[in-house]
Amino acid sequence: MSEIPLVSIVISSQIPLDEIESLETSLSLSSIKVQKLPSRVLGVDDIVLVATVISGVAATAQLMDYSIKVAKSINNWRRKLREKGIEPKGKLEHPKCPFLDLNTATDEEIEAWLSQK
């Protein structure tokens, strides 16, 4: 079976590694597969996480549920970062949409953006 990409999460290398790993763990616990990719731009140390689900009839039918899980994980992660005084520098990317800034977007904007996929 192949995988369906939901979103690429580009996170600034200024975010502590343990905080990035907490997002990975949260997504994994929600049955979202996360793959780290090297940055696509030479000289930029951003970390790229690609959230995917295994394709198939059931997965395709549940894409909205997976998108909601991703949105909740990201919003909880941003909230925890801000409680620690860390700004969530990064963005959401998908080939079919303009990127969304994780620092300035509201929880509702993230949910709406992900539900478009």
C-alpha atoms as an extended CHARMM CRD file, in Angstrom:
* protein
*
       117  EXT
         1         1  MET       CA              0.0000000000        0.0000000000        0.0000000000  PROA      1               0.0000000000
         2         2  SER       CA              1.1020000000        3.5300000000       -0.6280000000  PROA      2               0.0000000000
         3         3  GLU       CA              0.7890000000        6.5580000000        1.5980000000  PROA      3               0.0000000000
         4         4  ILE       CA             -1.3940000000        9.6320000000        1.2720000000  PROA      4               0.0000000000
         5         5  PRO       CA              0.4490000000       12.8450000000        2.2320000000  PROA      5               0.0000000000
         6         6  LEU       CA             -1.6940000000       15.0820000000        4.4150000000  PROA      6               0.0000000000
         7         7  VAL       CA              0.6380000000       17.9840000000        5.0440000000  PROA      7               0.0000000000
         8         8  SER       CA              4.2730000000       19.0340000000        5.2730000000  PROA      8               0.0000000000
         9         9  ILE       CA              5.0880000000       20.7780000000        8.5340000000  PROA      9               0.0000000000
        10        10  VAL       CA              8.1600000000       22.9760000000        8.1740000000  PROA      10              0.0000000000
        11        11  ILE       CA              9.5490000000       23.8700000000       11.6050000000  PROA      11              0.0000000000
        12        12  SER       CA             12.2950000000       26.3840000000       12.3030000000  PROA      12              0.0000000000
        13        13  SER       CA             15.5280000000       24.8870000000       13.5750000000  PROA      13              0.0000000000
        14        14  GLN       CA             15.2880000000       27.4680000000       16.3840000000  PROA      14              0.0000000000
        15        15  ILE       CA             12.6080000000       25.2970000000       18.0360000000  PROA      15              0.0000000000
        16        16  PRO       CA             14.2460000000       22.9240000000       20.5620000000  PROA      16              0.0000000000
        17        17  LEU       CA             14.5780000000       19.3840000000       19.2050000000  PROA      17              0.0000000000
        18        18  ASP       CA             12.6780000000       17.8490000000       22.1330000000  PROA      18              0.0000000000
        19        19  GLU       CA              9.7130000000       20.1270000000       21.3160000000  PROA      19              0.0000000000
        20        20  ILE       CA              9.7480000000       18.9610000000       17.6970000000  PROA      20              0.0000000000
        21        21  GLU       CA              9.8920000000       15.3630000000       18.8710000000  PROA      21              0.0000000000
        22        22  SER       CA              6.8510000000       15.9660000000       21.0920000000  PROA      22              0.0000000000
        23        23  LEU       CA              4.8690000000       16.9700000000       17.9760000000  PROA      23              0.0000000000
        24        24  GLU       CA              6.0670000000       13.8460000000       16.1710000000  PROA      24              0.0000000000
        25        25  THR       CA              4.9640000000       11.7020000000       19.1160000000  PROA      25              0.0000000000
        26        26  SER       CA              1.5700000000       13.3800000000       19.3010000000  PROA      26              0.0000000000
        27        27  LEU       CA              0.9530000000       12.7920000000       15.6030000000  PROA      27              0.0000000000
        28        28  SER       CA              2.1030000000        9.1740000000       15.8470000000  PROA      28              0.0000000000
        29        29  LEU       CA             -0.2560000000        8.5360000000       18.7540000000  PROA      29              0.0000000000
        30        30  SER       CA             -3.0750000000        9.7810000000       16.4970000000  PROA      30              0.0000000000
        31        31  SER       CA             -2.2030000000        7.1100000000       13.8690000000  PROA      31              0.0000000000
        32        32  ILE       CA             -0.4880000000        9.6760000000       11.6370000000  PROA      32              0.0000000000
        33        33  LYS       CA              2.8000000000        8.4930000000       10.1520000000  PROA      33              0.0000000000
        34        34  VAL       CA              5.5090000000       11.1440000000       10.3560000000  PROA      34              0.0000000000
        35        35  GLN       CA              8.6400000000       11.1890000000        8.2640000000  PROA      35              0.0000000000
        36        36  LYS       CA             11.4910000000       13.6740000000        8.7580000000  PROA      36              0.0000000000
        37        37  LEU       CA             12.9810000000       15.0190000000        5.5810000000  PROA      37              0.0000000000
        38        38  PRO       CA             16.0840000000       17.1290000000        5.1150000000  PROA      38              0.0000000000
        39        39  SER       CA             15.4100000000       20.7610000000        4.3010000000  PROA      39              0.0000000000
        40        40  ARG       CA             14.8020000000       21.3760000000        0.6330000000  PROA      40              0.0000000000
        41        41  VAL       CA             16.6440000000       24.6930000000        0.5540000000  PROA      41              0.0000000000
        42        42  LEU       CA             20.4300000000       24.7210000000        0.7120000000  PROA      42              0.0000000000
        43        43  GLY       CA             21.6840000000       26.5680000000        3.7870000000  PROA      43              0.0000000000
        44        44  VAL       CA             18.3940000000       26.4820000000        5.6670000000  PROA      44              0.0000000000
        45        45  ASP       CA             18.2460000000       24.2380000000        8.7220000000  PROA      45              0.0000000000
        46        46  ASP       CA             14.4730000000       23.9690000000        8.9650000000  PROA      46              0.0000000000
        47        47  ILE       CA             13.0590000000       20.5640000000        9.8530000000  PROA      47              0.0000000000
        48        48  VAL       CA             10.3970000000       19.1670000000        7.5520000000  PROA      48              0.0000000000
        49        49  LEU       CA              7.8940000000       16.6530000000        8.8920000000  PROA      49              0.0000000000
        50        50  VAL       CA              5.6230000000       14.9830000000        6.3660000000  PROA      50              0.0000000000
        51        51  ALA       CA              2.4180000000       13.6300000000        7.8980000000  PROA      51              0.0000000000
        52        52  THR       CA              0.9230000000       10.7360000000        5.9310000000  PROA      52              0.0000000000
        53        53  VAL       CA             -1.6220000000        7.9330000000        6.2760000000  PROA      53              0.0000000000
        54        54  ILE       CA             -1.6490000000        4.5310000000        4.5720000000  PROA      54              0.0000000000
        55        55  SER       CA             -3.8490000000        4.6390000000        1.4890000000  PROA      55              0.0000000000
        56        56  GLY       CA             -6.8210000000        2.3910000000        0.9850000000  PROA      56              0.0000000000
        57        57  VAL       CA            -10.5870000000        2.6460000000        0.9540000000  PROA      57              0.0000000000
        58        58  ALA       CA            -10.8510000000        3.0890000000        4.7340000000  PROA      58              0.0000000000
        59        59  ALA       CA             -8.0640000000        5.6830000000        4.8770000000  PROA      59              0.0000000000
        60        60  THR       CA             -9.4960000000        7.6700000000        1.9890000000  PROA      60              0.0000000000
        61        61  ALA       CA            -12.9130000000        7.7260000000        3.6350000000  PROA      61              0.0000000000
        62        62  GLN       CA            -11.3600000000        8.9020000000        6.8880000000  PROA      62              0.0000000000
        63        63  LEU       CA             -9.1190000000       11.6690000000        5.5060000000  PROA      63              0.0000000000
        64        64  MET       CA            -11.2240000000       14.3440000000        7.2260000000  PROA      64              0.0000000000
        65        65  ASP       CA            -10.8170000000       12.5470000000       10.5750000000  PROA      65              0.0000000000
        66        66  TYR       CA             -7.0640000000       12.3600000000       10.0420000000  PROA      66              0.0000000000
        67        67  SER       CA             -6.9480000000       16.0520000000        9.1460000000  PROA      67              0.0000000000
        68        68  ILE       CA             -8.7950000000       16.9030000000       12.3710000000  PROA      68              0.0000000000
        69        69  LYS       CA             -6.3210000000       14.7920000000       14.3700000000  PROA      69              0.0000000000
        70        70  VAL       CA             -3.3960000000       16.6040000000       12.7550000000  PROA      70              0.0000000000
        71        71  ALA       CA             -4.9700000000       20.0020000000       13.4610000000  PROA      71              0.0000000000
        72        72  LYS       CA             -5.5790000000       19.1200000000       17.1230000000  PROA      72              0.0000000000
        73        73  SER       CA             -2.0280000000       17.8350000000       17.5500000000  PROA      73              0.0000000000
        74        74  ILE       CA             -0.5510000000       20.9730000000       15.9820000000  PROA      74              0.0000000000
        75        75  ASN       CA             -2.7900000000       23.3250000000       17.9740000000  PROA      75              0.0000000000
        76        76  ASN       CA             -2.0130000000       21.5750000000       21.2760000000  PROA      76              0.0000000000
        77        77  TRP       CA              1.6930000000       21.6360000000       20.4260000000  PROA      77              0.0000000000
        78        78  ARG       CA              1.5810000000       25.3870000000       19.6580000000  PROA      78              0.0000000000
        79        79  ARG       CA             -0.2710000000       26.0350000000       22.9170000000  PROA      79              0.0000000000
        80        80  LYS       CA              2.3530000000       24.1140000000       24.9430000000  PROA      80              0.0000000000
        81        81  LEU       CA              5.1830000000       25.9800000000       23.1880000000  PROA      81              0.0000000000
        82        82  ARG       CA              3.6280000000       29.3420000000       23.9960000000  PROA      82              0.0000000000
        83        83  GLU       CA              3.1500000000       28.3130000000       27.6460000000  PROA      83              0.0000000000
        84        84  LYS       CA              6.9360000000       27.7970000000       27.7160000000  PROA      84              0.0000000000
        85        85  GLY       CA              7.5530000000       31.1890000000       26.0830000000  PROA      85              0.0000000000
        86        86  ILE       CA              8.5000000000       29.6990000000       22.6910000000  PROA      86              0.0000000000
        87        87  GLU       CA              6.9190000000       31.0430000000       19.5120000000  PROA      87              0.0000000000
        88        88  PRO       CA              5.9270000000       28.2610000000       17.0700000000  PROA      88              0.0000000000
        89        89  LYS       CA              8.0290000000       29.3180000000       14.0940000000  PROA      89              0.0000000000
        90        90  GLY       CA              7.0900000000       27.2660000000       11.0810000000  PROA      90              0.0000000000
        91        91  LYS       CA              4.4690000000       26.7000000000        8.4320000000  PROA      91              0.0000000000
        92        92  LEU       CA              2.1330000000       24.1610000000        6.9350000000  PROA      92              0.0000000000
        93        93  GLU       CA              2.6280000000       23.3500000000        3.2600000000  PROA      93              0.0000000000
        94        94  HSD       CA              0.6190000000       21.4210000000        0.7040000000  PROA      94              0.0000000000
        95        95  PRO       CA              0.9660000000       21.5800000000       -3.0950000000  PROA      95              0.0000000000
        96        96  LYS       CA             -2.7250000000       22.5020000000       -3.5110000000  PROA      96              0.0000000000
        97        97  CYS       CA             -2.7260000000       25.4670000000       -1.0810000000  PROA      97              0.0000000000
        98        98  PRO       CA             -0.6790000000       28.5120000000       -0.1370000000  PROA      98              0.0000000000
        99        99  PHE       CA              1.3740000000       27.8890000000        3.0010000000  PROA      99              0.0000000000
       100       100  LEU       CA             -0.0060000000       28.7270000000        6.4500000000  PROA      100             0.0000000000
       101       101  ASP       CA              2.1790000000       30.3990000000        9.1090000000  PROA      101             0.0000000000
       102       102  LEU       CA              2.0780000000       28.4760000000       12.4120000000  PROA      102             0.0000000000
       103       103  ASN       CA              2.9620000000       31.5670000000       14.4160000000  PROA      103             0.0000000000
       104       104  THR       CA              0.1540000000       33.8150000000       13.2020000000  PROA      104             0.0000000000
       105       105  ALA       CA             -2.6570000000       31.3940000000       12.2940000000  PROA      105             0.0000000000
       106       106  THR       CA             -5.4970000000       30.7960000000       14.7210000000  PROA      106             0.0000000000
       107       107  ASP       CA             -6.5630000000       27.2920000000       15.7620000000  PROA      107             0.0000000000
       108       108  GLU       CA             -9.6270000000       27.6580000000       13.5530000000  PROA      108             0.0000000000
       109       109  GLU       CA             -7.5340000000       28.7050000000       10.5420000000  PROA      109             0.0000000000
       110       110  ILE       CA             -5.3260000000       25.6320000000       10.9600000000  PROA      110             0.0000000000
       111       111  GLU       CA             -8.3880000000       23.3700000000       11.1810000000  PROA      111             0.0000000000
       112       112  ALA       CA             -9.9390000000       24.9920000000        8.0840000000  PROA      112             0.0000000000
       113       113  TRP       CA             -6.6700000000       24.8380000000        6.1340000000  PROA      113             0.0000000000
       114       114  LEU       CA             -6.2050000000       21.1390000000        6.8780000000  PROA      114             0.0000000000
       115       115  SER       CA             -9.8250000000       20.2910000000        6.1000000000  PROA      115             0.0000000000
       116       116  GLN       CA             -9.3110000000       21.5240000000        2.5170000000  PROA      116             0.0000000000
       117       117  LYS       CA             -7.0260000000       18.6050000000        1.7130000000  PROA      117             0.0000000000
